Amino acid sequence: MTIRCWHLPWATALLLLATLHTSFAITGWEGFISWCNPYWADCISISHSGRHGLAYFVFKGGMIPAAVLLWLFWYLNTHWLTTIGQRQAGLIAIASVASLALLVYTLVLGHSGDGFRTLRRFGVVLFFGLNFVNFVLLAKALFRSHQPQLGRVLTRASAVTLGVALISLLLDALLGDAYDRLENAFEWWLSLMLTGLLVHVGQLWQHTDFRLYSRR
């Protein structure tokens, strides 16, 4: 029996997008926020969209399995690389820390206090940062393979994503408190870019016909 692996990153991307935007919609519908565009200035953070009412349960119910699927995604990437004659050390270790960070962030969401706030902050920074590092490492491995063209788009997309993250950090340093108007929008854009990278790797898996075979 064969399993077509490229469905997993697409399902993970869909779960992430659905969880974030459904939580945001429910939070607005239940009246906890004023409607706004989360991808623009002066709107709410991803954390705020999953903190109240029914959205609290929707957010946790979606993000916890998403953390597991993201770890599985990186685990399968190590197998995919072997099918094209490559290895990349560290992918699973980095993915484990990133998924654990997402789990911690999700579980403490909705609890008040400086300690929980610090855990959320570190959780989201580690989650985004380590996943983007893994995408760069994956692109590097693809360039070393006998199909280097597979890494070109991924390298550009990863570079753009890291560039946006660096711009966010730079604006935070330059603007001070004024950056608070933009910070939430950057968080939403980085989430969208992460799902885009997942979809692209899924396309690469499909292009190379990456499958798992099980014995009967």
C-alpha positions in Angstrom: 0.0 0.0 0.0 1.3 3.5 -0.8 0.5 6.8 1.0 0.7 10.0 -1.0 2.6 12.3 1.3 1.9 15.6 -0.4 -1.6 15.8 1.2 -0.1 16.3 4.6 1.5 19.8 4.2 -1.6 20.9 2.3 -3.8 19.7 5.2 -1.6 21.3 7.7 -1.7 24.7 5.9 -5.5 24.4 5.6 -5.8 23.6 9.3 -3.6 26.6 10.3 -5.5 29.0 8.1 -8.9 27.7 9.1 -8.1 27.8 12.8 -6.7 31.4 12.8 -9.5 32.9 10.7 -12.3 31.0 12.2 -11.2 32.1 15.7 -10.9 35.7 14.5 -14.4 35.5 13.0 -16.0 34.0 16.1 -14.3 36.6 18.3 -15.8 39.3 16.2 -19.2 37.6 16.0 -19.4 37.2 19.8 -18.6 40.9 20.2 -15.2 40.6 21.9 -13.5 42.8 19.3 -14.5 45.5 16.8 -14.2 44.3 13.2 -10.9 45.1 11.5 -8.5 43.8 8.9 -5.9 41.6 10.8 -3.4 42.1 7.9 -3.4 45.8 8.4 -2.5 48.3 11.2 -4.5 48.7 14.4 -6.1 45.3 14.5 -5.9 42.4 17.0 -3.1 39.9 17.5 -3.5 36.2 16.7 -3.4 35.6 20.5 -6.3 37.9 21.1 -8.4 36.2 18.4 -8.2 32.9 20.3 -8.5 34.1 23.9 -12.3 34.6 24.5 -15.5 32.7 24.3 -16.0 29.8 21.8 -12.8 30.9 19.9 -10.8 29.8 22.9 -11.7 26.2 22.3 -11.6 26.4 18.5 -8.1 27.9 18.6 -6.7 25.3 21.0 -8.6 22.5 19.2 -6.9 23.5 15.9 -3.4 24.5 17.0 -2.6 21.5 19.1 -3.0 19.0 16.2 -1.3 21.5 13.9 1.8 21.4 16.1 1.8 17.6 15.8 1.3 17.7 12.0 4.1 20.3 11.6 6.5 18.0 13.4 5.4 15.1 11.2 5.9 17.3 8.2 9.6 17.9 9.0 10.0 14.2 9.9 8.8 13.3 6.5 11.1 15.9 4.9 14.1 13.9 6.2 12.7 10.8 4.4 12.0 12.9 1.2 15.6 14.2 1.1 16.9 10.6 1.2 14.8 9.8 -1.9 16.7 12.5 -3.8 20.1 11.5 -2.4 20.4 14.2 0.3 20.5 14.5 4.1 20.0 17.6 6.3 21.0 17.2 10.0 19.0 19.0 12.6 15.6 19.2 10.9 13.9 17.0 13.4 15.6 18.5 16.4 14.7 22.0 15.3 11.1 20.9 14.4 10.7 19.3 17.9 11.6 22.6 19.6 9.4 24.6 17.3 6.4 22.3 17.8 6.9 22.3 21.5 7.0 26.1 21.5 3.7 26.2 19.6 2.2 23.8 22.1 3.3 25.9 25.1 2.1 29.1 23.4 -1.3 27.5 22.7 -1.8 25.9 26.1 -1.0 29.1 28.1 -3.2 31.3 25.8 -6.0 32.8 27.8 -4.2 32.8 31.1 -3.1 36.2 32.6 0.1 37.1 34.4 3.6 38.1 33.5 4.9 34.5 33.4 2.2 33.4 30.9 2.8 36.5 28.8 6.6 35.7 28.7 5.8 32.1 27.7 3.5 33.2 24.9 6.1 35.7 23.7 9.0 33.1 23.6 6.6 30.5 22.2 5.6 32.5 19.1 9.1 33.8 18.4 10.6 30.3 18.6 7.8 28.7 16.6 8.2 31.1 13.7 11.9 31.5 13.8 12.8 27.8 14.0 10.3 26.8 11.3 11.8 29.4 8.9 15.3 28.2 9.7 14.2 24.7 8.8 12.9 25.9 5.5 16.2 27.5 4.7 18.0 24.3 5.6 15.7 22.3 3.4 16.3 24.7 0.5 20.1 24.3 1.0 19.8 20.5 0.9 17.7 20.7 -2.3 20.4 22.9 -4.0 22.9 20.1 -3.2 20.7 17.4 -4.8 20.7 16.2 -8.4 17.6 18.4 -8.8 18.7 21.8 -7.6 15.8 23.5 -9.4 13.6 22.2 -6.6 15.3 24.6 -4.2 15.2 27.8 -6.2 11.6 29.0 -5.4 11.8 27.7 -1.9 15.0 29.7 -1.3 13.5 32.9 -2.6 10.3 32.4 -0.6 12.3 31.6 2.6 14.4 34.7 2.0 11.4 36.9 1.6 9.8 35.5 4.7 13.0 36.0 6.7 13.3 39.5 5.3 9.8 40.4 6.5 10.7 39.0 10.0 13.9 41.2 10.0 11.9 44.2 8.9 9.5 43.6 11.7 12.4 43.5 14.2 14.0 46.6 12.7 10.8 48.6 12.9 10.3 47.5 16.5 13.7 49.0 17.3 13.2 52.2 15.3 9.6 53.0 16.1 9.3 52.1 19.7 5.8 52.3 21.0 4.5 53.3 17.6 5.4 49.9 16.3 2.5 48.4 18.4 0.1 49.6 15.6 1.9 47.3 13.1 3.1 44.4 15.2 -0.1 42.3 15.0 -0.3 42.7 11.2 3.3 41.3 10.9 2.3 38.3 12.9 -0.7 37.6 10.6 1.5 38.0 7.5 4.2 35.7 8.8 1.5 33.0 9.5 0.2 33.4 6.0 3.8 33.1 4.6 4.3 29.9 6.7 1.3 28.3 5.2 2.5 29.3 1.7 5.8 27.6 2.3 3.9 24.4 3.4 1.8 24.5 0.2 5.0 24.9 -1.9 6.8 22.0 -0.3 3.7 19.9 -0.8 3.9 20.8 -4.5 7.5 19.7 -4.6 6.6 16.4 -2.9 3.9 15.9 -5.6 6.4 16.8 -8.4 8.8 14.1 -7.1 6.0 11.6 -6.4 7.0 11.3 -2.8 5.2 8.3 -1.2 5.5 6.0 1.7 5.2 2.3 1.2 3.8 0.0 3.9 4.2 -3.8 4.0 1.2 -6.0 4.2 
